[in-house]
Amino acid sequence: MSTPRLPRLAQVNLKAHYKYHSVEVAEDVRTSALKMGLKVSGAIPLPTTIEKWSFLKSPFVHKKAWTQWERRTYNRIIEIYGEGTQSHDATKTVQFLRYLEHTILPANLGTNRLKVTLYSEECLEPRSTIVEAIRSAPPAIEASAAVPSEDGEASAKSTGD
């Protein structure tokens, strides 16, 4: 018998230039979330982005001497799951994100960037369904509407009481 899959409440993206820092911060975030009673995924490693630069050492005599530099950015994702966006888990998730911002991040200065994405269970209906619902709805009753008079000023329209 399979267990029902819980909806995803938040996703934490970590980026660091040193692999040690990315692993350390991801483990710290994960253990803190587990201690607060949240259901989390492991630190999922994403592909490492590599930026490379080449510079001339000397512009005059040593034209063939180049210095090469590279910067690697290590990426990790941690996903937080819960009962739903209107449950106690959503409240705990928001409290955890505040804890993350004020306690975990200042303690771990090795992270270059941290991005948090919150999710909701809202579903968008197709446009044709929305238009049909508007057309089939009963007309709204207006209590009063501004009607321009002959001299150009707006006045309240009486409902005939």
Wavefront OBJ file of the C-alpha trace (Angstrom):
o trace
v 0.000 0.000 0.000
v 1.515 3.312 -1.062
v 1.421 6.390 1.107
v -0.128 9.550 -0.365
v 2.371 12.100 -1.594
v 2.468 15.308 0.411
v 2.334 18.636 -1.439
v 5.514 20.693 -1.680
v 5.359 23.811 0.497
v 8.749 25.405 -0.127
v 11.999 24.917 -1.984
v 15.351 26.254 -0.761
v 18.079 26.784 -3.407
v 21.643 27.155 -2.106
v 24.615 28.397 -4.105
v 28.209 28.476 -2.851
v 31.645 28.779 -4.426
v 33.205 26.113 -2.189
v 31.840 22.596 -2.129
v 32.476 22.282 1.595
v 30.305 25.322 2.333
v 27.429 24.124 0.135
v 27.372 20.695 1.806
v 27.735 22.156 5.310
v 24.952 24.742 4.908
v 22.606 22.251 3.208
v 23.080 19.774 6.063
v 22.531 22.526 8.628
v 19.289 23.617 6.914
v 18.079 20.017 6.651
v 18.781 19.092 10.295
v 17.202 22.342 11.539
v 14.045 21.658 9.509
v 13.836 18.108 10.847
v 14.222 19.372 14.429
v 11.298 21.764 13.852
v 9.148 18.810 12.765
v 9.087 19.470 9.010
v 9.301 16.792 6.342
v 12.234 17.585 4.045
v 14.074 15.988 1.176
v 17.789 15.445 1.231
v 20.178 18.011 -0.162
v 19.777 17.350 -3.878
v 22.939 18.340 -5.787
v 22.394 20.233 -9.031
v 24.955 20.633 -11.839
v 27.950 22.787 -10.998
v 28.322 25.906 -13.122
v 31.866 26.784 -14.184
v 32.900 30.247 -15.352
v 36.338 30.611 -16.974
v 38.405 33.716 -17.740
v 41.742 34.159 -19.514
v 43.973 37.234 -19.166
v 47.224 38.242 -20.815
v 50.091 38.275 -18.320
v 51.985 40.903 -20.241
v 50.638 42.947 -23.146
v 54.028 43.628 -24.753
v 56.793 40.997 -24.757
v 55.120 37.796 -23.523
v 52.108 37.694 -25.846
v 51.702 33.922 -25.489
v 51.588 33.930 -21.683
v 48.012 33.774 -20.427
v 46.671 33.445 -16.905
v 43.520 31.344 -16.607
v 40.969 31.600 -13.808
v 37.804 29.695 -13.105
v 35.001 29.962 -10.603
v 32.801 27.000 -9.725
v 29.339 27.469 -8.234
v 27.931 24.463 -6.378
v 24.127 24.265 -6.250
v 21.894 22.354 -3.832
v 18.097 22.113 -3.431
v 16.146 21.199 -0.305
v 12.375 20.731 -0.596
v 9.952 21.064 2.326
v 6.733 19.016 2.304
v 3.587 19.221 4.418
v -0.128 18.556 4.715
v -1.133 21.606 2.694
v -0.854 25.362 2.433
v -3.681 25.940 4.931
v -2.374 23.555 7.612
v -0.119 23.717 10.646
v 2.809 22.602 8.456
v 2.570 25.811 6.426
v 2.847 27.865 9.616
v 5.850 25.837 10.748
v 7.417 26.335 7.302
v 7.116 30.125 7.544
v 8.573 30.054 11.072
v 11.441 27.894 9.801
v 12.149 30.328 6.957
v 12.375 33.182 9.471
v 14.757 31.060 11.564
v 16.757 30.343 8.414
v 17.040 34.045 7.593
v 17.983 35.258 11.083
v 20.015 32.372 12.532
v 21.352 29.880 10.002
v 22.485 32.264 7.250
v 24.458 34.672 9.480
v 26.206 31.656 11.065
v 27.199 30.233 7.653
v 28.785 32.998 5.637
v 30.018 30.613 2.956
v 26.782 30.667 0.973
v 26.887 32.966 -1.992
v 23.145 33.012 -2.586
v 20.041 31.498 -1.050
v 16.671 31.579 -2.787
v 13.405 30.383 -1.247
v 10.332 29.541 -3.337
v 6.970 29.128 -1.600
v 4.267 27.064 -3.281
v 0.476 27.117 -3.016
v -2.276 24.738 -4.111
v -4.088 27.274 -6.296
v -5.240 26.005 -9.672
v -5.910 28.265 -12.601
v -8.934 27.431 -14.691
v -8.750 27.639 -18.466
v -9.858 31.004 -19.843
v -12.897 29.565 -21.661
v -14.263 28.125 -18.389
v -13.908 31.485 -16.645
v -15.648 33.345 -19.492
v -18.531 30.835 -19.463
v -18.896 31.210 -15.684
v -19.081 34.991 -16.012
v -21.691 34.809 -18.777
v -23.888 32.327 -16.869
v -23.728 34.299 -13.591
v -26.843 36.324 -12.690
v -26.529 40.076 -13.293
v -25.293 42.062 -10.352
v -27.736 44.369 -8.607
v -26.399 47.887 -8.414
v -27.520 49.985 -5.461
v -26.475 53.233 -7.047
v -24.394 54.206 -10.002
v -22.924 57.517 -11.004
v -24.810 58.867 -14.026
v -23.643 62.069 -15.693
v -26.345 64.715 -15.766
v -27.029 67.168 -18.552
v -24.833 69.855 -17.007
v -21.806 67.429 -16.924
v -21.694 66.599 -13.186
v -22.133 63.032 -11.900
v -25.152 62.372 -9.731
v -26.405 59.258 -7.932
v -29.030 57.281 -9.835
v -32.055 56.400 -7.708
v -33.347 52.840 -7.670
v -36.997 53.916 -7.633
v -37.842 53.431 -3.982
l 1 2 3 4 5 6 7 8 9 10 11 12 13 14 15 16 17 18 19 20 21 22 23 24 25 26 27 28 29 30 31 32 33 34 35 36 37 38 39 40 41 42 43 44 45 46 47 48 49 50 51 52 53 54 55 56 57 58 59 60 61 62 63 64 65 66 67 68 69 70 71 72 73 74 75 76 77 78 79 80 81 82 83 84 85 86 87 88 89 90 91 92 93 94 95 96 97 98 99 100 101 102 103 104 105 106 107 108 109 110 111 112 113 114 115 116 117 118 119 120 121 122 123 124 125 126 127 128 129 130 131 132 133 134 135 136 137 138 139 140 141 142 143 144 145 146 147 148 149 150 151 152 153 154 155 156 157 158 159 160 161
